[in-house]
Amino acid sequence: MEARVDGKVALVTGASRGIGEAIAGQLLASGAAGVVVTGRRPETLEEVADRLGPGAVGVAGNAADPEHVDAAVDAAVTRFGRLDLLVANAGTNPGAGPMMDVDLGALDRTWEVNLRAPLLWVRGAWHRWMAEHGGAVVTIGSVGGIVTSPVLGAYNVSKAGLHHLTRQLALELAPGVRVNAVAASVVRTRLSEALWASDEQAAAAMHPLRRLGEPADVARAVSFLLSDAASWITGVVLPVDGGLTGAGASYVAPPADGGPHA
């Protein structure tokens, strides 16, 4: 079975590095006619677009800004003539700490980017193209939206909300648009570096498959969910987590010194 997206056009948010860039590259390798990538820094996006090749266009802005959403969606339709696929990948986690003590400003920012912004992106794609022509959406969730953590509560709540938003949108946008999510565990990216860099072996050992995830692991799962190979799948939150939530692994609380945790 090949998960192909031949001739389709995608928009991937938060694609300046890591998982987002890997998803954009995987979609182009799987036949996408074009991909719009977003991120905050124009110079970084220009470098990413150069690496991805002539089928990639960068649009810089704040993922939670409705004007940026409109600009990126319009760029896809204007440049490539359509917008078939959306990946809501942009996320943040500035609010670590127990829920009773976490800074409320950081909490608001976390929920704005991780939960409200994906809704803005889906609405933008829906009203500009997908309502009439159909399409597929994948949101990037987390195992943190499935299990609890003593120090990442604000982030985990936002991802749990994103998982439910995904199911709600799958109901509302069917049958023309499929909406699914992936729930990733610890992936070797700069954003998650605090979870694995101090003791990579311990971080890997939490997962039954005994290794950290790589951006390509998530990218392949996303590409499948966006492809016609998954044409009867919607409203699913697919763990891409080395077996952490599905193979009998128990959640391990982080050590007192702030070492890795899920």
GUROMI-95158 format. One record per residue (C-alpha): residue number from 1; residue in three letters; y, z, x. Coordinates in nm, 3 decimals. Example, Ala and Ser with C-alpha at 12.3 -4.5 7.8 and 13.67 -1.06 7.14 Angstrom:
2
SITE  num  residu  y  z  x
SITE  1  ALA  -0.450  0.780  1.230
SITE  2  SER  -0.106  0.714  1.367
***
This chain:
262
SITE  num  residu  y  z  x
SITE  1  MET  0.000  0.000  0.000
SITE  2  GLU  0.341  -0.099  0.132
SITE  3  ALA  0.651  0.080  0.011
SITE  4  ARG  0.894  -0.211  0.016
SITE  5  VAL  1.250  -0.236  -0.114
SITE  6  ASP  1.300  -0.606  -0.047
SITE  7  GLY  1.640  -0.742  -0.146
SITE  8  LYS  1.770  -0.412  -0.277
SITE  9  VAL  2.093  -0.241  -0.175
SITE  10  ALA  2.112  0.130  -0.097
SITE  11  LEU  2.374  0.398  -0.050
SITE  12  VAL  2.283  0.698  0.167
SITE  13  THR  2.518  0.995  0.186
SITE  14  GLY  2.539  1.221  0.489
SITE  15  ALA  2.398  0.946  0.710
SITE  16  SER  2.594  1.002  1.031
SITE  17  ARG  2.284  1.143  1.203
SITE  18  GLY  1.946  1.307  1.147
SITE  19  ILE  1.765  1.261  0.818
SITE  20  GLY  2.034  1.043  0.659
SITE  21  GLU  2.043  0.794  0.945
SITE  22  ALA  1.662  0.784  0.953
SITE  23  ILE  1.650  0.709  0.580
SITE  24  ALA  1.902  0.426  0.614
SITE  25  GLY  1.703  0.277  0.901
SITE  26  GLN  1.374  0.307  0.713
SITE  27  LEU  1.517  0.132  0.407
SITE  28  LEU  1.647  -0.156  0.617
SITE  29  ALA  1.309  -0.180  0.791
SITE  30  SER  1.146  -0.186  0.446
SITE  31  GLY  1.344  -0.492  0.340
SITE  32  ALA  1.673  -0.362  0.200
SITE  33  ALA  1.940  -0.630  0.191
SITE  34  GLY  2.208  -0.379  0.283
SITE  35  VAL  2.288  -0.011  0.307
SITE  36  VAL  2.614  0.179  0.281
SITE  37  VAL  2.615  0.498  0.489
SITE  38  THR  2.863  0.779  0.444
SITE  39  GLY  2.983  1.071  0.653
SITE  40  ARG  3.299  1.254  0.745
SITE  41  ARG  3.396  1.086  1.075
SITE  42  PRO  3.481  0.713  1.087
SITE  43  GLU  3.403  0.680  1.458
SITE  44  THR  3.058  0.833  1.415
SITE  45  LEU  2.977  0.610  1.120
SITE  46  GLU  3.084  0.306  1.318
SITE  47  GLU  2.832  0.399  1.586
SITE  48  VAL  2.561  0.453  1.325
SITE  49  ALA  2.631  0.117  1.160
SITE  50  ASP  2.611  -0.051  1.501
SITE  51  ARG  2.273  0.109  1.566
SITE  52  LEU  2.142  0.013  1.222
SITE  53  GLY  2.256  -0.347  1.252
SITE  54  PRO  2.447  -0.603  1.044
SITE  55  GLY  2.304  -0.483  0.712
SITE  56  ALA  2.482  -0.147  0.739
SITE  57  VAL  2.837  -0.056  0.635
SITE  58  GLY  3.000  0.282  0.692
SITE  59  VAL  3.243  0.448  0.452
SITE  60  ALA  3.394  0.775  0.576
SITE  61  GLY  3.501  1.064  0.356
SITE  62  ASN  3.422  1.402  0.206
SITE  63  ALA  3.094  1.394  0.011
SITE  64  ALA  3.241  1.616  -0.261
SITE  65  ASP  3.555  1.404  -0.311
SITE  66  PRO  3.537  1.187  -0.627
SITE  67  GLU  3.768  0.927  -0.470
SITE  68  HIS  3.532  0.893  -0.174
SITE  69  VAL  3.240  0.851  -0.414
SITE  70  ASP  3.421  0.567  -0.592
SITE  71  ALA  3.515  0.401  -0.261
SITE  72  ALA  3.160  0.406  -0.127
SITE  73  VAL  3.003  0.282  -0.451
SITE  74  ASP  3.263  0.005  -0.473
SITE  75  ALA  3.192  -0.090  -0.111
SITE  76  ALA  2.826  -0.142  -0.193
SITE  77  VAL  2.893  -0.357  -0.498
SITE  78  THR  3.175  -0.554  -0.335
SITE  79  ARG  3.001  -0.616  -0.003
SITE  80  PHE  2.644  -0.671  -0.124
SITE  81  GLY  2.686  -0.750  -0.494
SITE  82  ARG  2.471  -0.466  -0.627
SITE  83  LEU  2.361  -0.102  -0.587
SITE  84  ASP  1.995  -0.042  -0.659
SITE  85  LEU  1.914  0.273  -0.461
SITE  86  LEU  2.096  0.601  -0.402
SITE  87  VAL  2.001  0.883  -0.165
SITE  88  ALA  2.203  1.203  -0.208
SITE  89  ASN  2.142  1.352  0.135
SITE  90  ALA  2.473  1.514  0.233
SITE  91  GLY  2.446  1.892  0.252
SITE  92  THR  2.592  2.199  0.415
SITE  93  ASN  2.512  2.563  0.479
SITE  94  PRO  2.822  2.757  0.591
SITE  95  GLY  2.732  3.070  0.393
SITE  96  ALA  2.445  3.251  0.567
SITE  97  GLY  2.383  3.616  0.484
SITE  98  PRO  2.262  3.834  0.196
SITE  99  MET  2.397  3.738  -0.145
SITE  100  MET  2.569  4.075  -0.177
SITE  101  ASP  2.775  4.010  0.136
SITE  102  VAL  2.807  3.632  0.173
SITE  103  ASP  3.163  3.500  0.182
SITE  104  LEU  3.240  3.363  -0.164
SITE  105  GLY  3.450  3.081  -0.026
SITE  106  ALA  3.154  2.967  0.185
SITE  107  LEU  2.927  3.006  -0.117
SITE  108  ASP  3.155  2.788  -0.328
SITE  109  ARG  3.161  2.521  -0.058
SITE  110  THR  2.782  2.527  -0.027
SITE  111  TRP  2.733  2.483  -0.400
SITE  112  GLU  3.005  2.220  -0.422
SITE  113  VAL  2.847  1.997  -0.156
SITE  114  ASN  2.479  2.067  -0.227
SITE  115  LEU  2.481  2.070  -0.607
SITE  116  ARG  2.800  1.933  -0.763
SITE  117  ALA  2.845  1.643  -0.519
SITE  118  PRO  2.502  1.487  -0.586
SITE  119  LEU  2.591  1.474  -0.954
SITE  120  LEU  2.915  1.294  -0.867
SITE  121  TRP  2.723  1.036  -0.663
SITE  122  VAL  2.469  0.972  -0.937
SITE  123  ARG  2.746  0.937  -1.195
SITE  124  GLY  2.931  0.694  -0.970
SITE  125  ALA  2.623  0.476  -0.919
SITE  126  TRP  2.532  0.498  -1.287
SITE  127  HIS  2.869  0.393  -1.425
SITE  128  ARG  2.933  0.122  -1.165
SITE  129  TRP  2.590  -0.043  -1.162
SITE  130  MET  2.270  0.139  -1.257
SITE  131  ALA  2.336  0.198  -1.627
SITE  132  GLU  2.324  -0.176  -1.685
SITE  133  HIS  2.090  -0.290  -1.409
SITE  134  GLY  1.858  0.004  -1.339
SITE  135  GLY  1.776  0.164  -1.008
SITE  136  ALA  1.624  0.461  -0.830
SITE  137  VAL  1.769  0.784  -0.691
SITE  138  VAL  1.633  1.040  -0.446
SITE  139  THR  1.802  1.374  -0.379
SITE  140  ILE  1.728  1.570  -0.063
SITE  141  GLY  1.623  1.919  -0.160
SITE  142  SER  1.454  2.190  0.045
SITE  143  VAL  1.161  2.427  0.047
SITE  144  GLY  1.443  2.682  0.027
SITE  145  GLY  1.477  2.573  -0.335
SITE  146  ILE  1.114  2.680  -0.391
SITE  147  VAL  1.084  3.001  -0.187
SITE  148  THR  1.327  3.283  -0.115
SITE  149  SER  1.492  3.391  0.208
SITE  150  PRO  1.672  3.712  0.306
SITE  151  VAL  1.958  3.527  0.476
SITE  152  LEU  1.987  3.179  0.319
SITE  153  GLY  2.028  3.279  -0.044
SITE  154  ALA  2.339  3.074  -0.120
SITE  155  TYR  2.186  2.762  0.031
SITE  156  ASN  1.850  2.816  -0.139
SITE  157  VAL  2.006  2.867  -0.481
SITE  158  SER  2.200  2.544  -0.439
SITE  159  LYS  1.879  2.357  -0.356
SITE  160  ALA  1.689  2.514  -0.646
SITE  161  GLY  1.972  2.395  -0.868
SITE  162  LEU  1.949  2.049  -0.713
SITE  163  HIS  1.577  2.036  -0.789
SITE  164  HIS  1.646  2.113  -1.154
SITE  165  LEU  1.939  1.871  -1.163
SITE  166  THR  1.698  1.606  -1.038
SITE  167  ARG  1.457  1.674  -1.325
SITE  168  GLN  1.741  1.679  -1.577
SITE  169  LEU  1.878  1.347  -1.456
SITE  170  ALA  1.529  1.197  -1.459
SITE  171  LEU  1.514  1.282  -1.829
SITE  172  GLU  1.863  1.157  -1.910
SITE  173  LEU  1.857  0.833  -1.710
SITE  174  ALA  1.508  0.713  -1.806
SITE  175  PRO  1.374  0.457  -1.852
SITE  176  GLY  1.609  0.243  -1.644
SITE  177  VAL  1.669  0.477  -1.352
SITE  178  ARG  1.410  0.694  -1.180
SITE  179  VAL  1.528  1.018  -1.017
SITE  180  ASN  1.315  1.218  -0.773
SITE  181  ALA  1.365  1.467  -0.491
SITE  182  VAL  1.203  1.561  -0.165
SITE  183  ALA  1.188  1.927  -0.062
SITE  184  ALA  1.192  1.930  0.317
SITE  185  SER  1.101  2.220  0.540
SITE  186  VAL  1.226  2.270  0.897
SITE  187  VAL  1.308  1.925  1.035
SITE  188  ARG  1.418  1.872  1.392
SITE  189  THR  1.786  1.800  1.331
SITE  190  ARG  2.113  1.944  1.455
SITE  191  LEU  2.186  2.095  1.113
SITE  192  SER  1.864  2.302  1.125
SITE  193  GLU  1.877  2.380  1.497
SITE  194  ALA  1.933  2.752  1.437
SITE  195  LEU  1.594  2.764  1.264
SITE  196  TRP  1.387  2.630  1.554
SITE  197  ALA  1.574  2.596  1.882
SITE  198  SER  1.521  2.954  2.004
SITE  199  ASP  1.142  2.941  1.955
SITE  200  GLU  1.012  2.602  1.851
SITE  201  GLN  0.649  2.709  1.877
SITE  202  ALA  0.700  2.993  1.629
SITE  203  ALA  0.889  2.768  1.389
SITE  204  ALA  0.611  2.510  1.403
SITE  205  ALA  0.342  2.775  1.354
SITE  206  MET  0.478  2.863  1.008
SITE  207  HIS  0.354  2.524  0.887
SITE  208  PRO  -0.018  2.459  0.834
SITE  209  LEU  0.020  2.125  1.018
SITE  210  ARG  0.158  2.322  1.314
SITE  211  ARG  0.456  2.107  1.394
SITE  212  LEU  0.817  2.066  1.292
SITE  213  GLY  0.917  1.782  1.070
SITE  214  GLU  1.090  1.478  1.212
SITE  215  PRO  1.361  1.279  1.031
SITE  216  ALA  1.115  0.989  1.004
SITE  217  ASP  0.874  1.206  0.803
SITE  218  VAL  1.137  1.255  0.534
SITE  219  ALA  1.257  0.895  0.556
SITE  220  ARG  0.912  0.754  0.483
SITE  221  ALA  0.870  0.977  0.178
SITE  222  VAL  1.212  0.878  0.046
SITE  223  SER  1.141  0.509  0.099
SITE  224  PHE  0.818  0.543  -0.102
SITE  225  LEU  0.991  0.718  -0.392
SITE  226  LEU  1.259  0.449  -0.403
SITE  227  SER  1.009  0.163  -0.391
SITE  228  ASP  0.824  -0.006  -0.675
SITE  229  ALA  0.508  0.159  -0.540
SITE  230  ALA  0.642  0.471  -0.715
SITE  231  SER  0.744  0.291  -1.033
SITE  232  TRP  0.565  0.545  -1.259
SITE  233  ILE  0.704  0.851  -1.081
SITE  234  THR  1.020  1.027  -1.195
SITE  235  GLY  1.138  1.387  -1.219
SITE  236  VAL  0.922  1.490  -0.923
SITE  237  VAL  1.019  1.730  -0.643
SITE  238  LEU  0.790  1.623  -0.358
SITE  239  PRO  0.741  1.879  -0.079
SITE  240  VAL  0.763  1.719  0.264
SITE  241  ASP  0.698  2.039  0.451
SITE  242  GLY  0.392  2.032  0.675
SITE  243  GLY  0.194  2.214  0.406
SITE  244  LEU  0.425  2.515  0.388
SITE  245  THR  0.439  2.538  0.008
SITE  246  GLY  0.121  2.359  -0.090
SITE  247  ALA  -0.156  2.458  0.149
SITE  248  GLY  -0.166  2.832  0.101
SITE  249  ALA  0.093  2.920  0.364
SITE  250  SER  0.279  3.243  0.305
SITE  251  TYR  0.650  3.275  0.352
SITE  252  VAL  0.732  3.462  0.673
SITE  253  ALA  1.059  3.655  0.683
SITE  254  PRO  1.273  3.588  0.990
SITE  255  PRO  1.261  3.844  1.270
SITE  256  ALA  1.544  4.088  1.311
SITE  257  ASP  1.681  3.895  1.607
SITE  258  GLY  1.762  3.597  1.388
SITE  259  GLY  1.474  3.376  1.495
SITE  260  PRO  1.333  3.084  1.296
SITE  261  HIS  1.262  3.108  0.926
SITE  262  ALA  1.193  2.866  0.643
***
